[in-house]
Amino acid sequence: MKPQLVAGTAVLAAVLGAATLSAAAASPHGSNAKAQVIHATAKPTHGHQVDIGRHGPSAGDQISFGGRITGGEAGAFEASCVSTSRSRQVCALVLRLSHGMITAEADYGAGSTAATPITGGTGRYAGARGVVHEREQHGGRIDQLVIDLTN
């Protein structure tokens, strides 16, 4: 859920992926996490932006947002980002799913696509690695998620 700051408004940007609601599991690879792909939908329900320094996108600006996840795994998500320049942000994401949490972090640049590396997890996703891909739809009102767990 990579935000893009446009005219002082937080807009979820597109990331890669597909939009079917299903999940496929494979065998575990050395931890509690299983290699699998989870397809789900994220719907932002709240957000807050702090414009620091020069008006408009600039280093130091902060945004936090979150919402619901439905589909292959139900739950919620929360994210926070800090702008490091007019066109770059460092973001941390937590996906709270029905069988545990997945964390991801990334440095995003300008543009409408990105892939967020998974940095860990809890429960069924303990030790998780992989990538969270998203595809924005309906002007950022929903994102189709593809959570690709390689562990």
C-alpha positions as CSV (number, residue, x, y, z in Angstrom):
1,M,0.0,0.0,0.0
2,K,2.3,2.6,-1.3
3,P,0.9,6.1,-0.7
4,Q,1.6,8.9,-3.1
5,L,1.2,12.5,-1.9
6,V,-0.7,14.5,-4.5
7,A,-1.7,18.1,-3.7
8,G,-1.8,17.3,0.1
9,T,-4.0,14.3,-0.4
10,A,-2.9,10.7,0.4
11,V,-3.7,8.4,-2.6
12,L,-2.8,4.8,-2.6
13,A,-0.7,4.1,-5.7
14,A,-0.7,1.0,-7.8
15,V,1.8,-1.8,-7.3
16,L,2.0,-4.9,-9.4
17,G,-0.3,-7.9,-9.2
18,A,-3.6,-9.6,-10.1
19,A,-7.0,-9.5,-8.6
20,T,-8.5,-12.9,-8.0
21,L,-9.6,-14.1,-4.6
22,S,-8.0,-17.4,-3.8
23,A,-5.0,-18.9,-2.0
24,A,-2.6,-21.8,-2.9
25,A,-0.3,-23.4,-0.3
26,A,2.8,-25.5,-0.7
27,S,5.3,-27.2,1.7
28,P,7.1,-25.3,4.5
29,H,10.7,-24.2,4.0
30,G,12.4,-24.2,7.4
31,S,10.0,-22.1,9.4
32,N,6.3,-21.9,10.4
33,A,5.6,-19.9,7.2
34,K,4.4,-21.8,4.2
35,A,5.3,-21.0,0.6
36,Q,2.0,-19.6,-0.7
37,V,0.3,-16.9,-2.7
38,I,-2.6,-15.1,-1.0
39,H,-5.0,-13.0,-3.1
40,A,-7.1,-10.5,-1.2
41,T,-8.6,-7.0,-1.4
42,A,-7.5,-4.1,0.8
43,K,-9.9,-1.2,1.4
44,P,-8.5,1.9,3.1
45,T,-10.8,3.2,5.8
46,H,-8.7,5.9,7.5
47,G,-5.6,8.0,7.1
48,H,-3.8,11.1,8.2
49,Q,-1.1,13.2,6.6
50,V,1.3,15.7,8.2
51,D,2.8,18.3,5.8
52,I,6.2,19.3,7.3
53,G,8.3,22.1,6.0
54,R,7.6,23.5,2.5
55,H,3.9,23.2,1.5
56,G,3.3,20.2,-0.7
57,P,5.4,17.0,-1.1
58,S,8.8,17.4,0.6
59,A,11.2,15.6,2.9
60,G,9.8,15.0,6.4
61,D,6.2,14.7,5.4
62,Q,4.4,11.9,7.1
63,I,1.4,9.8,6.3
64,S,-0.3,6.9,8.2
65,F,-3.3,4.9,6.9
66,G,-5.1,1.6,7.3
67,G,-8.2,-0.4,6.6
68,R,-9.8,-3.8,6.0
69,I,-8.5,-6.9,4.2
70,T,-11.0,-9.3,2.7
71,G,-10.7,-12.3,0.4
72,G,-8.1,-15.1,0.7
73,E,-7.3,-14.0,4.2
74,A,-9.5,-11.6,6.2
75,G,-8.0,-8.9,8.5
76,A,-6.7,-5.4,8.5
77,F,-3.6,-3.4,7.5
78,E,-1.8,-0.4,8.8
79,A,1.0,1.6,7.2
80,S,3.2,4.6,7.8
81,C,5.5,6.5,5.5
82,V,8.0,9.3,5.8
83,S,9.0,11.3,2.7
84,T,12.8,11.4,2.2
85,S,12.5,13.8,-0.7
86,R,9.8,15.4,-2.9
87,S,9.5,12.1,-4.8
88,R,10.6,9.3,-2.4
89,Q,9.1,7.7,0.7
90,V,10.2,5.0,3.2
91,C,7.2,3.0,4.3
92,A,6.4,0.2,6.8
93,L,3.4,-2.0,6.4
94,V,1.7,-4.5,8.8
95,L,-0.9,-7.0,7.5
96,R,-2.9,-8.4,10.4
97,L,-4.4,-11.6,8.9
98,S,-6.6,-14.3,10.4
99,H,-3.6,-16.6,11.0
100,G,-0.9,-14.1,12.0
101,M,0.8,-10.9,10.9
102,I,3.1,-10.1,8.0
103,T,5.4,-7.1,8.0
104,A,6.9,-5.4,5.0
105,E,9.1,-2.3,4.3
106,A,10.1,-0.4,1.2
107,D,11.7,2.7,-0.2
108,Y,9.3,4.0,-2.9
109,G,10.0,6.4,-5.7
110,A,7.8,8.3,-8.1
111,G,5.6,6.2,-10.4
112,S,2.6,4.0,-10.1
113,T,4.2,0.6,-9.5
114,A,6.3,-1.0,-6.8
115,A,6.8,-4.3,-4.9
116,T,7.1,-4.3,-1.1
117,P,9.5,-6.8,0.4
118,I,8.2,-8.9,3.3
119,T,10.5,-8.6,6.3
120,G,8.9,-11.1,8.7
121,G,5.7,-12.3,10.4
122,T,4.0,-14.0,13.3
123,G,1.8,-17.1,13.8
124,R,1.5,-19.1,10.5
125,Y,3.7,-16.5,8.9
126,A,6.6,-16.6,11.4
127,G,9.9,-16.0,9.5
128,A,8.0,-15.0,6.3
129,R,9.8,-13.6,3.3
130,G,8.6,-12.7,-0.1
131,V,6.9,-9.7,-1.7
132,V,3.5,-7.9,-1.4
133,H,2.2,-6.8,-4.8
134,E,-0.8,-4.5,-5.1
135,R,-2.9,-3.1,-7.9
136,E,-4.9,0.0,-7.2
137,Q,-8.5,0.1,-8.4
138,H,-11.3,2.7,-8.3
139,G,-9.0,5.7,-7.8
140,G,-7.3,4.2,-4.7
141,R,-10.6,3.2,-2.9
142,I,-9.5,-0.5,-3.1
143,D,-6.2,-2.4,-3.8
144,Q,-6.0,-5.9,-5.1
145,L,-3.3,-7.7,-3.1
146,V,-1.0,-10.5,-4.1
147,I,1.0,-11.6,-1.1
148,D,3.7,-13.9,-2.4
149,L,5.3,-15.8,0.5
150,T,8.5,-17.6,-0.5
151,N,9.2,-19.2,2.9
